[in-house]
Amino acid sequence: MEQPYADGAAVYLAAYRRGLKPDPELWIDEWADEFQMIPADTGAAEPGKYRTDRTPYAREVQRCLSPPHPAKRIVTMIASQLMKTQVALNWFGGCIHRAPANILALLPSEKLSKRVSGRIDKTIKAVPVLKGRVARSRSRDARNTIDTKEFEGGALYCVTAGSASNLAELAARYIYGDEVDRWELDIDNEGDPVKLAEARGSTFGRRAKFYYSSSPTVKGVSRIFDLFEQGDQRHYYVPCPHCGTMQVLEWEGLKYTDDYRFVQYQCCTPGCALIDEHHKAAMLAAGEWRAHAVGDGETVSFTLNALYAPPGWLSWSDMAKEYDEAKKLQEKGDPGSMQVFYNTRLAKVWDSAEEMTKAKELMKRALAEGLPLGVVPAGALILTAAVDTQHNRLELLVMGWGPGMERWIVDFQVISGDPADERTWALLDERLKTRYRHVSGVEMSICATCIDSGGHHTDEVYQFTRLRRWRNVLAVKGSSKRGRPVLAQRPSKVDVTWRGNTEKDGAELWMIGTDTAKDWIYNRYQIEDGPGALHFSQDLPEDFFDQCVAERKVVRYVKGFRRVEWVKAKSERNEALDLMVYNLAAAQFLGLHRYHEPQWSSLRAAVSQGSLFSEPAAVPAEPEGPDQVPAQARPAAPARSQPAPARAVAPQSPPSGRRTSRSGYLNRR
């Protein structure tokens, strides 16, 4: 008996003809209402048939994700547990069923990737039209695994966004990025993962679709907020049940009593009645999305807070209780819970800078004091310096220190030049030898210098500090681990011999606890005078003050553990803050934080012993009007340009408590 065999040519021609057919008129919201099921074994609160009417605000998002819609990029900056993942599942199912192509789902971690992949697998099994199209799970079969689901016309890959290989080894028409604010900023030094992901869909042109969803995090570093601003910034407007005014539900409109028995929303129309929560279902059904910006023409962005949660989910009273609890913790000095509330409930970026000193306040104080650069004020008794290395320049900041760690910015210079060029370092060496005139007429030299070695010119920094260790010129590197001291107890040796042994008198590296140092600096910004105060010069550039407050203290949860870190916006510069951190480390190297009145009195006596040939700086007259700047000690010119014929120099022998350092590099031969 002749056995029937499959005709390979016929199968090929049939698949070829199907490939020539255009995509059907597929709208994801209609497909989901007809076919989508929510499996009971996923732990969902409302398993069974999916209904878009339960979350009416999700309909427009799904329509924008549909293949016929012209939008290329869809962004949802939405509160947690409202619609983000379910919309992605609907999108996957509709595309697999009606418009198959490769799908790439990117998650922030391996654990979350496996969890979402398991949810996708359960959804496929619960929907008959998908179950018949996706390859079955079999042993020794790579067609359907934990991270790959093959189907006719393509495959779905569920991987992490933390590996450059996951973003570079395949082409995909549909790309989903979940919780993009939890992604790494730079993947394996190859760039922004969002750009790397979108490069996978470049061959599909306008047919490609990118869907990004996340609750926001911190202002300046939130990637989902940047993507949201790139789009048309749609907000969901709902009508008031009393006056019919269309409005956006904002947290400021929620009113409640202390016992939470009455929690209502205040309509934006003056004199209108309060809105009870039982009206919310009808309000959501009658709502509509409205754009607040033009956008780039190919990105549609949505934002939604938890006040829009359907009845039976998160209630207004629960949100009020959660907010009050976070507020109590914030008043006790723990802003972490309030940040979580802003991010996950209000879908807003958290700006911790609202509670910190503003750059304009620092600039106003600098102009009021009127201190010039290049001159040491009366209260400054010892000088330190810090150097920040950049790819095309060196930045130098000299600070004067007084009792109680009061500080004055004495000089700020930018040395242009490639740090790989020895001439740049020779110029820095001359600047570090500069003597600055105190208002008493005494000339002072820099007692300790910290140079950043954490950039791309580490070897050059080691070479420069290796030969000048006897002058207390130190190579430093920051460490952001919490609890570390401002300056390590001892340096680490970084030079090794040809035998691989550590060289005893070689270059040294001092580690700096940057988090501890920044806490110390930020906590004293509001002090205007006395111990701990920082005095700025009126001659500093405007962006210097912005750099001083460029970083923000935020709370993040990494693998379930709470972590407090300092972050800055991607576009902001923070060289001034780094220079102040390095100066603080130099001061601690000298032991200034352990000085008592006898040590400060000794330094005060040294700088007050002016020479007969040195002229003290002229003191301006007292102000006549109440709005004029108070009298300050202003010399006529800095000592760099007009040195005195004979000078009294502040003694360089360290008072008690100061660390000493010497170099044996030149004595080894």
GIRARA-V397389 format. One line per field, one symbol per residue. ss: DSSP state (A for helix, B for strand, O for the rest). phi: phi as a letter, one per 40 degrees, with the letter a starting at -180 (. if undefined). burial: 1 if it has 9 or more other ideal C-beta (glycine too) atoms within 8 Angstrom, else 0. A space follows every 10 residues. Layout:
ss = ???
phi = ???
burial = ???
This chain:
ss = OOOOOOOAAA AAAAAAAAAA OOOOOOOAAA AAAAAOBBOA AAOOOOOBBO OAAAAOOAAA AAAAAOOOOO OOBBBBBBOO OOOAAAAAAA AAAAAAAAOO OOBBBBBOOA AAAAAAAAAA AAAAAAOAAA AOOBOOOOOO OOOBOOOBBB BOOBBBBBBB OOOOAAAOOO OOOBBBBBOA AAOOOOOOOO OOAAAAAAAO OAAAAAAOBB BBBBOOOBOO OOAAAAAAAA OOOBBBBBBO OOOOOBBBOO AAABBBOOOO OOBBBBOOOO OOOBBOAAAA AAAAAOOBBB BOOOOOOOBB BBBBOAAAOO OOOOOAAAAA AAAAAAAAAA AOOOOAAAAA AAAAOOOOOB OAAAAOOOAA AAAAAAAAAO OOOOBBOOOO OBBBBBBBBO OOBBBBBBBB BBAAABBBBB BBBBBBOOOO OAAAAAAAAA AAOOOBBBOO OOBBOBBBBB BBOOOOOAAA AAAAAAOOAA AOBBBBBBBO OOOOOOBOOO OBBOOBOOOO OBOOOOOBBB BBBAAAAAAA AAOOOOOOOO OOOBBOOOOO OAAAAAAAOO BBBBBBBBOO BBBBBBBBOO OOOOAAAAAA AAAAAAAAAO OAAAOOAAAA AAAAAAAAOO OOOOOOOOBO OOOOOOOOOO OOBOOOOOOO OOOOOOOOBO OOOOOOOOOO OOOOAAAOO
phi = .cccbccccc cccccccccc cccccbbccc ccccbcbbcc ccgccbchcc bcccbdcccc ccccccdccc ccbbbbcbcc gbadcccccc cdcccccbbc acbbbbbcac cccccccccc ccccccbdcc ccbcdccbcf bccbbcbbbc achiabbbbc ccbccccbba bacbbbbcfc cccccacffb hccccccccc bcccgcccbb bbbaccbbcg bccccccccc ccfcbccbcc ccbgccaccb ccccbacccg cbbbbccccd gcccbccccc dccccccacb cbacgcgbbb bbbabcccdd dgcccccccc cccccccccc ccgbcdcccc ccccbcfbcc bccccbcccc cccccccccg cccgbccccc babbabbbcb cbabbbbbbb bbdggcbbcc aabbcciccc ccccccccdc ccccbbcccc hccbbccabb bcbcccbccc cccccccbcc cgcbcbacbc ccgccdbcca cbcbcbcccg ccccbccbbb cbccccccdc cccbccccag dgcbbccccc ccccccccbc bbcbbbbbfg bcbbbcbbcc ccbbcccccc cccccccccc gccbcbddcc cccccccccc cccccccccc ccccbccccc cbcbccaccc cbccdbbbbd ccccccgccb aabbccccb
burial = 0000000000 1000000000 0000011110 1110111110 0100000001 0100111111 1111111000 1111111110 0111111111 1111111111 1111111110 0111011111 1111011001 1011100000 0001001111 1001111111 1111011000 0111111111 1010001000 0011011111 1001000111 1111111111 1111101111 1111111111 0000101010 0011010001 0011111000 0100101011 1011001010 1000100011 1111111111 0000111011 1110111011 0000111111 1111111011 0110010010 0110111011 1111111011 1111111111 0011111111 1110111111 1100101010 0001101110 1101111111 1111111111 1110101101 1111111110 0111111110 0001011100 0011100000 0010011111 1111111111 1101101000 0111111101 0001111111 1111110000 0011111100 0101111111 1111111111 1100100011 0111011001 1001011000 0010000000 0101100110 0001001111 0001100100 101010000
